[in-house]
């Protein structure tokens, strides 16, 4: 084959022979220049000391792998005093000691950024560029992450390394929507150190976490802090739901009144033998009460949240909620209808006809719209066969499931419009005086104010809310007043940051949660 340079191989190499094989194509080449530069003294030399073969993997051709077999040369350095007497010539577009060409390494780098190690390795093998997952990740992390310019508008939020235990921080340029950096934790000191190393941030959009607020005050005191409006609405809904949880007897009585008006009068329930599940629920509630009493005793003795957490093993959020509400939550769903209630007449009818196969009965009521699983049908059939008084035929009455406190909060705050018995329940809850009507009025005013970004209405709302049923929430807003007022006047929020967190979670979970912060930086910033 004549000596010539093909455009299909890296520049600077001359083709000597092409050897096609079933699985690959070997191209024997040699460098074109007759001289080489010493890597130590940069002196050019034409004195060839010897030759050796060097094999490089190159981009595939027609679905077959390509191997460049280079007849590389070693040269003598002619400069006196140079410590390198003999050196190997450097090939164009190929790093020293590399086993693949630069253009193939670039393609594999992009595959690694897009897919990660395992998935990228599988795709590369299908593309006739065999590489292991570890080698692919090394290619990704070998290249430096490009340094982004310090953004003028910065968005900050946390993401979970392991939910409830360890968190990190993501920083986003709100103008370009590009990830600026990732921090290994969500501590205020770490964020403050980053801000000091990157001066020039003018506006920071954040959630209402105290750590980020303190980090901004220390690291960039001149920056304007903007509280995220979605988090403001979420915090107000949580504070309002706390009021509902605290007044659960009022909600229970309202549900009974709605049912009584709907059916005329509720029959007195007969004696009921508790099931094993109910006995387990009672035991669990008794254990919660006992642990609450221990928490209350330790708090009364002057111990802080962390000390109580170490002593009892409970989470800080649980301890804080128990002390705030003054009781442990009762998770028993008393007074709420079951999803199987509409199908009880049909189950009684089939049992009377002699069909006692619970699985077959479950398939039958599934076709009628039953959304539950077979285990509830089996338990119900067992109770019907054993003559449980709770499952005895009763006069026809409306089937209504009392809304949970979160559902009721959405109804009261207008995010979902109630109908039918739910509307009657809402009217009954708001009837008369008490904490719930007052809290509803304040929460609605706050929601309307945030959605309309009415900064002028905030001082009046704050004055009305302080000392009332939402006093704790209002006091937190007062301490963060500058950021809240900025949220009601500026357009910035952490919405774009939440989108990048979704992408980060996808990447982390696609790598089975084993991605380090260094690898995540490459795949989010360098990609």
MIDRENTI-22804 format. One line per 2 residues: their letters; for each residue y, z, x of C-alpha. Coordinates in Angstrom, 1 decimal. Last residue first. Layout:
BEGIN
a> Y:Z:X ~ ...
***
This chain:
BEGIN
xx> 18.4:31.1:-21.0 ~ 20.0:33.3:-18.3
xx> 21.4:35.9:-20.7 ~ 18.7:36.6:-23.2
xx> 15.5:35.7:-21.3 ~ 16.8:36.9:-18.0
xx> 18.2:40.1:-19.3 ~ 15.0:40.7:-21.2
xx> 13.0:40.3:-17.9 ~ 15.2:42.9:-16.1
xx> 15.0:45.3:-19.1 ~ 11.3:45.2:-19.0
xx> 9.2:43.3:-21.5 ~ 5.9:45.0:-22.5
xx> 6.5:45.1:-26.2 ~ 3.7:42.6:-27.0
xx> 5.6:39.8:-25.3 ~ 6.2:38.2:-28.7
xx> 7.4:41.7:-29.7 ~ 10.1:41.8:-27.0
xx> 11.3:38.2:-27.7 ~ 11.5:38.7:-31.5
xx> 13.2:42.1:-31.0 ~ 15.8:40.5:-28.8
xx> 16.4:37.7:-31.4 ~ 17.0:40.3:-34.1
xx> 19.3:42.3:-31.7 ~ 21.2:39.1:-31.2
xx> 21.8:38.9:-35.0 ~ 22.9:42.5:-35.1
xx> 25.5:41.8:-32.4 ~ 27.0:39.0:-34.5
xx> 27.5:41.5:-37.4 ~ 29.1:44.1:-35.1
xx> 32.5:43.7:-36.7 ~ 35.9:42.1:-36.0
xx> 38.4:41.0:-38.7 ~ 41.0:43.7:-38.0
xx> 42.9:45.7:-40.7 ~ 40.4:48.0:-42.4
xx> 38.2:48.3:-39.3 ~ 41.2:49.3:-37.3
xx> 41.9:52.1:-39.8 ~ 38.3:53.3:-39.3
xx> 38.6:53.2:-35.5 ~ 41.8:55.2:-35.6
xx> 40.4:57.7:-38.1 ~ 37.3:58.7:-36.2
xx> 37.9:62.4:-36.6 ~ 39.2:61.9:-40.1
xx> 36.2:59.7:-40.9 ~ 33.8:62.6:-39.9
xx> 35.9:64.9:-42.1 ~ 35.5:62.6:-45.0
xx> 31.8:62.5:-44.7 ~ 31.6:66.3:-44.7
xx> 34.0:66.6:-47.6 ~ 32.1:64.2:-49.9
xx> 31.8:66.9:-52.6 ~ 35.3:68.0:-52.1
xx> 37.2:69.6:-49.2 ~ 38.5:66.3:-47.9
xx> 37.9:63.5:-50.4 ~ 41.4:63.4:-52.1
xx> 43.3:63.5:-48.8 ~ 41.0:60.8:-47.3
xx> 41.4:58.6:-50.3 ~ 45.2:58.9:-50.1
xx> 45.2:58.1:-46.3 ~ 42.8:55.1:-46.8
xx> 44.7:53.2:-49.5 ~ 47.1:51.5:-47.1
xx> 44.2:50.1:-45.0 ~ 42.9:48.0:-47.9
xx> 40.1:46.0:-46.2 ~ 39.1:44.7:-49.7
xx> 35.4:45.5:-49.0 ~ 36.4:48.8:-47.4
xx> 38.7:49.9:-50.2 ~ 36.3:49.0:-53.0
xx> 33.5:51.0:-51.3 ~ 35.8:54.0:-50.7
xx> 36.9:54.0:-54.4 ~ 33.3:53.7:-55.6
xx> 32.3:56.6:-53.3 ~ 35.1:58.8:-54.6
xx> 34.3:58.1:-58.3 ~ 30.6:58.6:-57.8
xx> 31.1:61.9:-55.9 ~ 33.2:63.3:-58.8
xx> 30.6:62.2:-61.4 ~ 27.7:63.6:-59.3
xx> 29.3:67.0:-58.4 ~ 29.8:68.2:-62.0
xx> 31.4:67.5:-65.3 ~ 30.1:65.8:-68.4
xx> 28.1:62.6:-68.6 ~ 27.6:60.6:-65.4
xx> 23.8:61.3:-65.3 ~ 23.4:60.5:-69.0
xx> 25.3:57.2:-68.6 ~ 23.1:56.2:-65.6
xx> 20.0:57.1:-67.6 ~ 21.1:55.0:-70.6
xx> 21.7:52.0:-68.2 ~ 18.2:52.6:-66.7
xx> 16.8:52.6:-70.2 ~ 18.0:49.1:-70.8
xx> 20.0:47.5:-68.0 ~ 21.4:48.7:-64.7
xx> 23.7:46.5:-62.6 ~ 22.9:46.6:-58.9
xx> 25.5:47.1:-56.1 ~ 27.7:49.0:-58.6
xx> 28.0:52.3:-56.9 ~ 26.1:54.1:-59.7
xx> 23.3:51.6:-59.7 ~ 22.9:51.5:-55.9
xx> 22.9:55.3:-55.8 ~ 20.3:55.4:-58.6
xx> 18.0:53.2:-56.5 ~ 18.4:55.5:-53.5
xx> 17.8:58.6:-55.7 ~ 14.6:57.0:-57.1
xx> 14.7:55.4:-60.5 ~ 12.7:57.0:-63.4
xx> 9.9:54.6:-64.3 ~ 9.9:53.8:-68.0
xx> 7.0:52.9:-70.3 ~ 8.3:53.3:-73.9
xx> 6.1:55.3:-76.2 ~ 3.0:54.5:-78.3
xx> 1.3:57.7:-79.4 ~ -1.1:59.0:-76.8
xx> -4.7:58.1:-75.9 ~ -6.1:60.7:-73.5
xx> -5.3:60.0:-69.8 ~ -3.6:63.3:-69.1
xx> -6.4:65.0:-71.0 ~ -8.9:63.8:-68.4
xx> -12.1:62.8:-70.3 ~ -14.4:62.2:-67.3
xx> -14.7:58.5:-68.1 ~ -10.9:58.1:-68.3
xx> -10.5:60.0:-65.0 ~ -13.0:57.9:-63.2
xx> -11.4:54.7:-64.5 ~ -8.0:55.9:-63.2
xx> -9.4:56.7:-59.8 ~ -11.1:53.3:-59.5
xx> -8.0:51.5:-60.7 ~ -5.8:53.3:-58.1
xx> -8.2:52.2:-55.4 ~ -8.2:48.6:-56.5
xx> -4.7:47.9:-55.4 ~ -1.5:47.5:-57.4
xx> 0.4:44.5:-58.8 ~ -1.1:44.4:-62.3
xx> 0.1:41.2:-63.9 ~ -2.5:40.3:-66.6
xx> -4.6:38.4:-64.1 ~ -4.7:41.6:-62.0
xx> -5.8:43.4:-65.1 ~ -9.1:41.5:-65.1
xx> -9.7:41.7:-61.3 ~ -9.2:45.5:-61.4
xx> -11.6:45.8:-64.3 ~ -14.2:43.9:-62.2
xx> -13.6:46.3:-59.3 ~ -13.8:49.4:-61.6
xx> -17.3:48.4:-63.0 ~ -17.7:50.6:-66.1
xx> -17.8:47.8:-68.7 ~ -19.5:49.4:-71.8
xx> -17.3:48.1:-74.6 ~ -15.6:51.4:-74.8
xx> -14.8:51.1:-71.1 ~ -13.2:47.7:-71.9
xx> -11.0:49.2:-74.6 ~ -9.9:52.2:-72.6
xx> -9.0:49.9:-69.7 ~ -7.0:47.6:-72.0
xx> -5.1:50.6:-73.5 ~ -4.4:51.9:-69.9
xx> -2.9:48.6:-68.7 ~ 0.8:49.6:-69.2
xx> 0.2:52.9:-67.4 ~ -1.1:51.3:-64.2
xx> 2.3:51.2:-62.4 ~ 2.6:54.9:-62.9
xx> 5.5:56.6:-64.8 ~ 7.9:59.0:-63.1
xx> 8.3:62.6:-64.3 ~ 7.1:64.2:-61.0
xx> 7.1:62.0:-58.0 ~ 6.2:64.8:-55.5
xx> 8.1:64.3:-52.3 ~ 9.8:67.7:-52.6
xx> 12.5:67.8:-49.9 ~ 12.8:71.0:-47.9
xx> 15.7:73.3:-48.9 ~ 19.3:74.2:-48.0
xx> 20.4:70.6:-48.1 ~ 22.3:70.7:-44.8
xx> 19.8:72.9:-43.1 ~ 16.9:70.7:-44.2
xx> 18.8:67.5:-43.3 ~ 19.6:68.8:-39.7
xx> 16.1:70.0:-39.1 ~ 14.6:66.6:-40.3
xx> 17.1:64.6:-38.2 ~ 16.4:66.8:-35.1
xx> 12.7:66.0:-35.4 ~ 10.2:68.9:-35.9
xx> 8.2:70.4:-33.0 ~ 9.1:74.0:-34.2
xx> 10.4:75.7:-31.0 ~ 11.5:72.6:-29.1
xx> 13.3:71.3:-32.2 ~ 14.9:74.7:-32.9
xx> 16.3:74.7:-29.4 ~ 17.6:71.2:-29.8
xx> 19.2:72.0:-33.1 ~ 20.9:75.1:-32.0
xx> 19.7:78.8:-32.2 ~ 22.0:81.4:-33.8
xx> 19.5:83.7:-35.4 ~ 20.3:82.2:-38.8
xx> 19.2:78.8:-37.4 ~ 15.9:80.4:-36.2
xx> 15.3:81.9:-39.6 ~ 16.3:78.7:-41.5
xx> 13.8:76.7:-39.3 ~ 11.0:79.2:-40.0
xx> 11.8:79.2:-43.7 ~ 11.7:75.3:-43.6
xx> 8.3:75.5:-41.9 ~ 6.9:77.6:-44.7
xx> 8.4:75.3:-47.3 ~ 6.9:72.3:-45.6
xx> 3.5:73.9:-45.5 ~ 3.7:74.7:-49.2
xx> 4.7:71.1:-49.9 ~ 1.7:69.9:-47.9
xx> -0.6:72.3:-49.8 ~ 0.8:71.1:-53.2
xx> 0.4:67.4:-52.2 ~ -3.2:68.1:-51.0
xx> -4.0:69.7:-54.4 ~ -2.4:66.7:-56.1
xx> -4.7:64.4:-54.2 ~ -7.7:66.5:-55.0
xx> -6.9:66.3:-58.7 ~ -5.2:69.0:-60.7
xx> -6.9:69.9:-64.0 ~ -4.3:69.3:-66.8
xx> -3.6:71.6:-69.7 ~ -1.9:69.7:-72.5
xx> 1.5:68.2:-72.2 ~ 3.9:69.0:-75.0
xx> 4.7:65.8:-76.9 ~ 8.1:64.2:-76.1
xx> 10.5:64.0:-79.0 ~ 12.2:61.0:-80.7
xx> 10.6:58.4:-78.5 ~ 13.8:57.0:-76.8
xx> 16.0:60.0:-77.3 ~ 13.4:62.2:-75.6
xx> 12.9:59.7:-72.8 ~ 16.7:59.7:-72.0
xx> 16.9:63.5:-72.2 ~ 13.9:63.9:-69.9
xx> 15.5:61.6:-67.3 ~ 18.8:63.5:-67.5
xx> 16.9:66.8:-67.0 ~ 15.3:65.4:-63.8
xx> 18.6:64.1:-62.5 ~ 20.3:67.4:-63.1
xx> 17.4:69.2:-61.3 ~ 17.8:66.7:-58.4
xx> 21.4:67.8:-57.7 ~ 21.1:68.2:-53.9
xx> 19.3:64.8:-53.7 ~ 22.1:63.2:-55.6
xx> 24.7:64.7:-53.2 ~ 22.7:63.5:-50.3
xx> 22.7:60.0:-51.8 ~ 26.5:60.0:-51.8
xx> 26.5:60.8:-48.1 ~ 24.0:58.1:-47.4
xx> 26.0:55.6:-49.5 ~ 29.2:56.5:-47.5
xx> 27.4:56.1:-44.2 ~ 26.1:52.7:-45.3
xx> 29.5:51.5:-46.4 ~ 31.0:52.6:-43.0
xx> 28.1:51.0:-41.2 ~ 28.8:47.7:-42.9
xx> 32.5:48.0:-42.0 ~ 31.8:48.4:-38.2
xx> 34.3:50.8:-36.6 ~ 36.8:49.1:-34.4
xx> 38.0:50.8:-31.2 ~ 41.0:49.3:-29.5
xx> 40.8:49.4:-25.7 ~ 43.4:51.3:-23.6
xx> 40.9:54.2:-22.9 ~ 38.3:51.8:-21.4
xx> 35.6:53.9:-19.6 ~ 36.3:57.4:-20.9
xx> 37.5:56.7:-24.5 ~ 35.0:53.8:-24.7
xx> 32.1:56.0:-23.7 ~ 33.2:58.7:-26.1
xx> 33.1:56.3:-29.0 ~ 29.8:54.8:-27.8
xx> 28.2:58.3:-27.7 ~ 29.7:59.4:-31.1
xx> 27.8:56.7:-33.0 ~ 30.0:55.2:-35.8
xx> 29.0:51.6:-35.1 ~ 30.9:49.5:-32.6
xx> 33.5:46.8:-32.2 ~ 35.3:47.0:-28.9
xx> 38.8:45.4:-28.4 ~ 40.7:44.9:-25.2
xx> 38.1:44.7:-22.5 ~ 39.8:43.9:-19.1
xx> 37.9:46.1:-16.7 ~ 34.2:45.5:-16.0
xx> 33.0:48.2:-13.6 ~ 34.9:50.8:-15.6
xx> 33.4:49.5:-18.9 ~ 29.9:49.7:-17.4
xx> 30.4:53.3:-16.3 ~ 31.6:54.2:-19.8
xx> 28.5:52.6:-21.3 ~ 26.2:54.7:-19.0
xx> 28.2:57.9:-19.7 ~ 28.1:57.3:-23.5
xx> 24.3:57.2:-23.5 ~ 22.6:54.4:-25.3
xx> 19.9:53.6:-22.7 ~ 18.8:50.8:-20.3
xx> 21.9:48.7:-20.7 ~ 21.8:45.0:-21.5
xx> 24.6:42.6:-20.6 ~ 27.0:39.9:-21.8
xx> 25.0:38.3:-24.6 ~ 26.8:35.3:-25.9
xx> 28.6:35.1:-29.3 ~ 31.5:33.2:-27.6
xx> 34.3:35.2:-29.2 ~ 32.4:38.4:-30.0
xx> 31.1:38.7:-26.4 ~ 28.0:40.8:-26.8
xx> 26.7:44.1:-25.3 ~ 23.2:45.4:-26.0
xx> 22.3:49.0:-25.6 ~ 18.9:50.6:-25.2
xx> 16.8:53.1:-27.2 ~ 13.9:55.5:-26.7
xx> 12.1:57.8:-29.1 ~ 12.7:57.0:-32.8
xx> 11.7:53.4:-32.4 ~ 10.4:52.6:-29.0
xx> 12.6:50.3:-26.9 ~ 14.9:50.4:-29.9
xx> 18.2:48.5:-30.0 ~ 21.8:49.9:-29.8
xx> 25.1:48.3:-30.6 ~ 28.2:47.0:-28.8
xx> 30.5:44.2:-29.6 ~ 33.2:43.2:-27.0
xx> 36.4:41.2:-27.5 ~ 38.2:40.3:-24.2
xx> 34.9:39.6:-22.5 ~ 34.3:40.3:-18.8
xx> 33.1:37.0:-17.4 ~ 29.3:36.5:-17.3
xx> 27.4:36.9:-14.1 ~ 24.5:34.4:-14.1
xx> 21.1:36.2:-13.8 ~ 19.7:35.6:-10.4
xx> 16.5:33.5:-10.1 ~ 13.3:35.2:-9.0
xx> 12.9:36.8:-12.4 ~ 11.9:33.6:-14.2
xx> 9.7:32.3:-11.4 ~ 8.0:35.7:-11.2
xx> 7.4:35.5:-14.9 ~ 5.7:32.2:-14.5
xx> 3.6:33.4:-11.6 ~ 2.4:36.4:-13.7
xx> 1.5:34.0:-16.6 ~ -0.5:31.8:-14.3
xx> 0.4:28.2:-13.6 ~ -1.2:24.9:-14.4
xx> 1.3:22.0:-14.9 ~ -0.9:19.5:-16.8
xx> 1.3:19.8:-20.0 ~ -1.5:21.7:-21.8
xx> -1.6:24.1:-18.9 ~ 2.1:24.6:-19.1
xx> 1.8:25.4:-22.8 ~ -0.8:28.1:-22.1
xx> 1.2:29.6:-19.2 ~ 4.4:29.7:-21.4
xx> 2.6:31.6:-24.1 ~ 1.3:34.2:-21.6
xx> 4.4:34.6:-19.6 ~ 7.5:34.2:-21.7
xx> 8.2:31.4:-24.2 ~ 11.8:30.1:-23.7
xx> 12.7:31.7:-20.3 ~ 9.2:30.9:-18.9
xx> 9.4:27.3:-20.1 ~ 12.9:26.9:-18.5
xx> 11.5:28.3:-15.2 ~ 8.5:26.0:-15.4
xx> 10.9:23.0:-15.6 ~ 12.9:24.3:-12.7
xx> 9.8:24.9:-10.5 ~ 8.7:21.3:-11.2
xx> 12.1:20.1:-10.1 ~ 12.0:22.2:-7.0
xx> 8.6:20.9:-5.9 ~ 5.6:23.2:-5.9
xx> 3.8:25.4:-3.3 ~ 7.0:26.8:-1.7
xx> 7.0:28.1:1.8 ~ 10.6:27.0:2.4
xx> 12.3:25.6:-0.8 ~ 11.6:22.0:-1.7
xx> 14.4:19.6:-2.8 ~ 14.4:17.9:0.6
xx> 11.6:19.0:3.0 ~ 12.5:21.4:5.8
xx> 11.0:20.4:9.2 ~ 8.7:22.9:10.8
xx> 10.0:24.7:13.9 ~ 9.1:25.0:17.6
xx> 11.2:26.8:20.2 ~ 12.9:29.2:17.9
xx> 14.6:31.8:20.1 ~ 17.4:29.3:21.0
xx> 18.4:29.9:24.6 ~ 18.5:26.2:25.6
xx> 18.9:23.8:22.7 ~ 16.2:21.1:22.4
xx> 14.3:22.7:19.5 ~ 10.8:21.1:19.4
xx> 9.7:19.7:16.0 ~ 6.9:20.2:13.6
xx> 6.0:17.5:11.2 ~ 4.9:17.2:7.5
xx> 2.3:14.7:6.3 ~ 3.0:15.7:2.7
xx> 0.2:15.6:0.1 ~ 2.1:15.5:-3.2
xx> -0.1:16.6:-6.0 ~ 0.3:15.2:-9.5
xx> -1.4:16.7:-12.6 ~ -2.6:14.2:-15.2
xx> -1.1:13.7:-18.7 ~ 0.4:10.3:-17.9
xx> 2.3:11.8:-14.8 ~ 2.6:15.4:-14.1
xx> 5.7:16.9:-12.3 ~ 4.9:18.0:-8.7
xx> 2.5:20.4:-7.0 ~ 3.0:20.4:-3.2
xx> 0.3:20.1:-0.5 ~ 1.3:20.4:3.2
xx> -0.6:18.6:5.9 ~ 0.2:19.2:9.6
xx> 1.9:17.2:12.4 ~ 2.8:17.9:16.0
xx> 5.6:18.6:18.5 ~ 8.0:15.8:17.4
xx> 11.1:15.6:19.5 ~ 13.9:14.2:17.3
xx> 16.0:17.4:17.2 ~ 19.1:18.4:15.3
xx> 20.6:21.7:16.4 ~ 21.3:24.1:13.5
xx> 20.8:27.1:15.8 ~ 18.2:29.1:13.7
xx> 16.9:26.6:11.0 ~ 16.6:23.8:13.6
xx> 17.6:20.5:12.0 ~ 15.1:17.6:11.7
xx> 15.1:14.0:12.9 ~ 13.3:10.8:12.0
xx> 14.3:11.0:8.4 ~ 11.8:9.5:5.9
xx> 9.4:12.4:5.3 ~ 5.7:11.6:4.7
xx> 3.8:10.9:1.5 ~ 0.2:10.9:0.2
xx> 0.2:10.9:-3.6 ~ -2.7:12.6:-5.2
xx> -3.2:12.0:-8.9 ~ -5.1:14.5:-11.0
xx> -8.0:15.1:-13.3 ~ -10.0:11.9:-13.1
xx> -8.7:11.0:-9.6 ~ -6.0:8.5:-8.5
xx> -5.2:8.3:-4.7 ~ -1.7:6.9:-4.1
xx> -1.0:6.0:-0.4 ~ 1.9:6.1:2.1
xx> 4.8:6.9:-0.1 ~ 8.1:7.7:1.7
xx> 9.9:11.0:0.9 ~ 13.6:11.6:1.1
xx> 14.1:11.8:-2.7 ~ 11.5:13.6:-4.8
xx> 8.8:11.3:-6.4 ~ 9.1:9.0:-9.4
xx> 12.0:7.1:-7.8 ~ 9.4:5.5:-5.5
xx> 10.2:5.2:-1.8 ~ 8.4:2.4:0.0
xx> 5.7:1.9:2.6 ~ 3.4:-0.9:1.5
x> 0.0:0.0:0.0
***
